[in-house]
Amino acid sequence: MPAQAPEDQYDAAPFVPERGGLPALREAAAGCRGCPLHRAATQTVFGSGDAHARVMLVGEQPGDQEDRQGRPFVGPAGKLLDRALADAGIDPAEAYVTNAVKHFKFTQAEPKKRRIHKAPTLREMTACGPWLAAELALVEPDLIVVLGATAGKALLGSSFRVTEVRGTVLEREIHGRQERLVPTVHPSSVLRADDRETAYEGLVHDLETAARALA
């Protein structure tokens, strides 16, 4: 019986280095084959920002622009998030941003057609969990802002519902660490909203809760 390929194990843990800081993690993540998502993606999109940030923002997965550029939150949703953070009193430059899943998952009708975002499965999120655990252990944030339902499920379990707890401060054990979290919607949902202004105000309101928790 042939040996399984690493991606068939759905576990990034073998690729995570035991020592070294964020640069070592980022370098190792570039070669991650812990699940099949690496096959179609352009590259791994690892977290970035202040290595000693008091606030870590965790989104779902890279989008099309992030996949092409290799950095998280550089597309339209990222620009909106930076504006909302600033409006809420949090300096985006002092945050660390990352995603629960480090490769872009998409569908594409045919080559050269637009790549359509596809939500990662719980199995894919779990496979990528060791990278997020390593980032949390190194950055040691005072607060995690959970951006959207997928990130919430990755951190808090499959029963998570963002609409039930958004804008509140939760205390949970995450990857062996006691953490404070403020869930909110993903900024991409604001861009898709019929009433974008009201949706944006809701995001800022939630981020103001995070700013008060950091004060």
N, C-alpha and C positions, 0 to 999 in steps of 0.2 A: 504493500500500500504506500503510495507516494506521500512524502511529508507535506504538511499544510504550509502554504505561504504565510508569512507573518500577518498579512492583512486579514486572513481568515480567522485569526485568533481574536480579533476585535479587542485589542489591548495595547495601548501605547506604552505601558510601563517598561517593557524591555528597552525602549529607545530613550528613556529619561535618564540623564546622567546623575550619578550619586552625589557629585560635588560640583562646585563652580557656581557662579552667579547667573544673573539673567542672560548675559551674553553667551555663556556656555549652553544654557537652556535653548536659546533662540537658534544657535548653530546646530544643536542636536535635533531640534524639532524640524529643521529643514529636510532631514532625511527620514522623517517618521513614515513608517509603513504599517501603522497599528490598526488601520481599517481600510476598506477599499476606496474611500473618498479621495485618497491621494492620486489615484490613477487618472482621473479626468481633470483635476484641478491644475492650475498653472504652477502653483507653489504653496507652501505652508505660509499662513499668515499668523505670525505670533503676536503676542501683546507688545505694547510700547508705551512709553511715558516715563514718569518719575519713578525710579526704582525704590524710592522711599515714600511713595505717595500715601497720604492718609486715607484716600478714597480710591477704590478700585471699581471700575465700571465693567460689568460683564454682559456682553451681548450674546446673540445666538451663534452666528457664523459669519465669515467674510461674505461680502457681496461681490458683484462683478468687478467693480473698480478696485476693491481691496485685493481680490485675487490677481488682478493684473499688476498692481503696484507693490504688493507684498506687505502692506501696512493696514492695520485695522481702522475702521471709521474714517476713511478718506473720501467716501462718496457723498452724495446728497444728504443721507441720514446722519453721517458724521458731522457735516457742516451744521446741520440743524441742532445736533446734540451739543456742539461747542457753544452755539448761541444760547441754547437753553441753560446750560451750566453757568455761563456768564451772567445771564439774567437772574439766576437763582443765587448768585453770590459765591459760586465755586469757580476757581481759576482752572480752565481746562489744562493749562500747562503743568499744574500741580497734581494731576490725576494720572492714574495708570489705566489704560483701556485694553480689553482683551475680549475674546469670545469663548464660549463653551466648546465650540468645535472649530478647529484651526484650518480646515479645508473647505472650499466653496463647493456646495452640493447644488446641482442644477439639472434642468432638463433642457434639451435643445432639439427642436424639430428637425433641423438639418444643419450641416456645417455652414458657418458664417451667418447663421440666423442668431437672433438675440438669445442669450442664455437666461433662462427663467429660474429664479431662486426656488429651491425645493427644501422643505423643512427636514432637518436631520432626524433620524429615528432615535429612540431612547438607547438602543444598542450602540449607535454611533456616538452619542453624547457620553455614554459610560466609557466607551473605548478611549475617548479623548480626555477623560477626567484626570488622569495622572499629570497631564500638562498644567491644568488649572490648579491642581493641588500643589504642584511645585511652585507656580507663580505666587500663590497665596502664602506659602511658607517663606518665600524670599522677600516679597514686598511687605508682608505683615501689615495690611491696611487696618485703619481704625473702623472703616465702614465699607461695605460692599453695596453698590447700587446695581440692582438686578434689572436688566433691560429686556422686558418681554417674557412671554410664557415659556419659550424654549429654554432660555437661560435659567428661569425659575425652576423648571422641571429638572434641569441638569444639577442644580445646586440643592434643591429642596424636595425633590421627589416628584413622581408622576401625578400626584394629586394636587399639585400647585395650580392655583388659578389667580392670575395677576389682578383680575377685577375685584377679587375678594380682599386683597391685602395691599393694594397699591397705596403709596403715600404713608405707610405705617413703618415703624421701626420694629423689626423682628430680631430675636436672639436665638440662634441655632448653632449646633455643632456642625461644621462643614469641614470635611477631610481632616478630622481630628483636631480642629481648632474651634474655639468658641468665637463666633462672629456675630456682628450686628449687620443687618441688611435692611435696605429700603428698596422694595420692589416698585417698578413703574413700567409703563409701556415702552416698547421699542420705538425709537424715533422714526423708523420707517413707517410705522402705523400712523403717525401724525401726517406724513406726506401723502398717505392714501386716504385720509379722512375726508368726508364730505365737508365738514366744518373744520377746516384746518386751524383756524384761529383758536377756537375753543379747545381743540385737542392739544394745541401747543401750550395754551395756558394751563391745562391739566398736567402736562409734563413738567412745566416750570414749577407748579405748585408742589408736586412730588419731590422735585429736586431741592426745593426750599426746605422741606422736611429733612432731607439729607444734610443740607448746610447747617441747620440748627443742631442736628445730632453731632456734627463735627465741631461745633462751637465750644 
